[in-house]
Amino acid sequence: MAGISIADKMANFMESSSWIRKMFEEGARLKKEHGAEKVCDFSLGNPDLPPPEAFQTALERIASDRTPGVHSYMPNAGLPWVRESIAEQVARDHGVKPDADDIVMTCGAAGGLNIIFKAILNPGEEVIVPRPFFVEYHFYTDNHGGKLVPVRCNHDFSLDIDAIKDAIDERTKAVLINSPNNPSGVIYQDDSIKELVQVLQEAGQKLGRTIFLISDEPYRKLVFSGNTVPPLMKHYANTIVTTSFSKDLSIPGERIGYVAVHPEITDRGPLLGALNLANRILGFVNAPALMQRVVAEVAS
Amino acid sequence: MAGISIADKMANFMESSSWIRKMFEEGARLKKEHGAEKVCDFSLGNPDLPPPEAFQTALERIASDRTPGVHSYMPNAGLPWVRESIAEQVARDHGVKPDADDIVMTCGAAGGLNIIFKAILNPGEEVIVPRPFFVEYHFYTDNHGGKLVPVRCNHDFSLDIDAIKDAIDERTKAVLINSPNNPSGVIYQDDSIKELVQVLQEAGQKLGRTIFLISDEPYRKLVFSGNTVPPLMKHYANTIVTTSFSKDLSIPGERIGYVAVHPEITDRGPLLGALNLANRILGFVNAPALMQRVVAEVAS
């Protein structure tokens, strides 16, 4: 790498992720050969459906609002009344009652995961994740000095609790789950979550500190055949949830989501402070103002 | 810090930046005592003026656009036609002719600086900055393993070229300037830029590699009394510019800006690749879609 002007790590990343580019190129070639309608694009979670009418109506009305300050800076966590509306939504999904301060509005769930890892990881600390997982998780942990530790899952893609238990050691800072899972589609059921929580509680007691459960759930609302995604927070106080409106509102380009922390999480004050600071110093500053207002209205 | 569940570094940052919070609190106290209209708020660059009519008109029309895909994922660098429009604007401001690929749309200039540092800095590499400077620069370099090296300026706040020259060593990756400067208001003049460029060229030759000139210029359009901000790129091919529309359009909460690289910059392909990858993996993914379209229209 001598003489190259960019960071060595980034040069390596581009080299090693060139298979993704090759996949895109192959997709484009196939579409050209067989017609775009005959090739299913699994490369990115780009919803095919248009945004719902409620989104469009809210967007048009809010875009025409000329009240002074609607496009201004705000607290790094987001507009207070938006966070209040999101807290109510989290209460419905998770069976606990966070308040507005437990919510940090983010540039999507990718922004959410980055500020979570920035806030909690010391150099070399590990995040355990069941396989298969969204490949970007490797980057998100590495960005902030951490390390992703993938562990096996069961044959039906459910959580292999023993594998997670075996992977926990003194470097473990968090376990990251993604339900419904991308790419397997599996929803982790209540019993499985309870077993996982017991493992985290016991390991946390043994290590004398917190092991966080981080849940990345942008697909929570995209479930079919009468399925629902079980609530997480009611089982474990050290839970941090991040999600986005990208998939359920079909607006992934608008970069809007949030982080919600359990109202009884360990070191709640410092953790919320660190998430706010991370949002600020990573350059997000705050989630886009206009879309905060739109999603709060559509969600409520 | 033993036992605390957040990252030690973030806990230290919160401790050491508590003077900023104290400044905000003192401002709030003074406003309460003397009336808000009698206290000038210099704490954040939050413009007092409303966005211009052209912004409002473009926003309303673009918000009502229901063309499929307008809120979808896109290339990490942004919408191609938006980047083409921005490239034309950069050509007008900087006297060189970048093309659309030389532009990466970002979540403001704060997002821009973060992806630049992520793209170029190896651990321990240094970024020289003339004092006084925007305090967040410390965080932006540290986020990506780099170190900010402040150097003195002249008594009139102009660049002290000798001080910069003396600070350059084998760890120097870039010099960061901010013109018009926040907080001094100074505009670095053409002669001064030419002298700086000569220093960078000579040092780069001696070290056998590139020293980047990074220009953070969100206040470029906010100059008075017939002043203009001299173009930078025409003097030095290794220039990376970042800016935002936050101040000139009064929309800092919307998080929209861009990075522009010189079309003849060293390692252009890898650098652009690294900026794109950084935008993706830091969780920005892409700048907010709707605001990209609005600013392209207002700028052209």
Interface residues (C-beta under 8 A of the other chain):
Chain A: G3 I4 S5 I6 A7 D8 K9 M10 A11 F13 M14 S17 L44 G45 N46 P47 P50 P51 Q56 L59 E60 A63 S64 R66 P68 V70 H71 S72 Y73 M74 T106 C107 G108 A110 G111 G112 L113 N114 I115 K118 A119 I120 L121 N122 E136 F139 Y140 N143 H144 G208 R209 T210 F212 N238 S250 I251 P252 G253 E254 R255 T266 D267 P270 L271 G273 A274 L277 A278 R280 I281 L282 G283 F284 V285 N286 A287 P288 A289 L290 M291
Chain B: G3 I4 S5 I6 A7 D8 K9 M10 A11 F13 M14 S17 L44 G45 N46 P47 P50 P51 Q56 L59 E60 A63 S64 R66 P68 V70 H71 S72 Y73 M74 T106 C107 G108 A110 G111 G112 L113 N114 I115 K118 A119 I120 L121 N122 E136 F139 Y140 N143 H144 G208 R209 T210 F212 N238 S250 I251 P252 G253 E254 R255 T266 D267 P270 L271 G273 A274 L277 A278 R280 I281 L282 G283 F284 V285 N286 A287 P288 A289 L290 M291
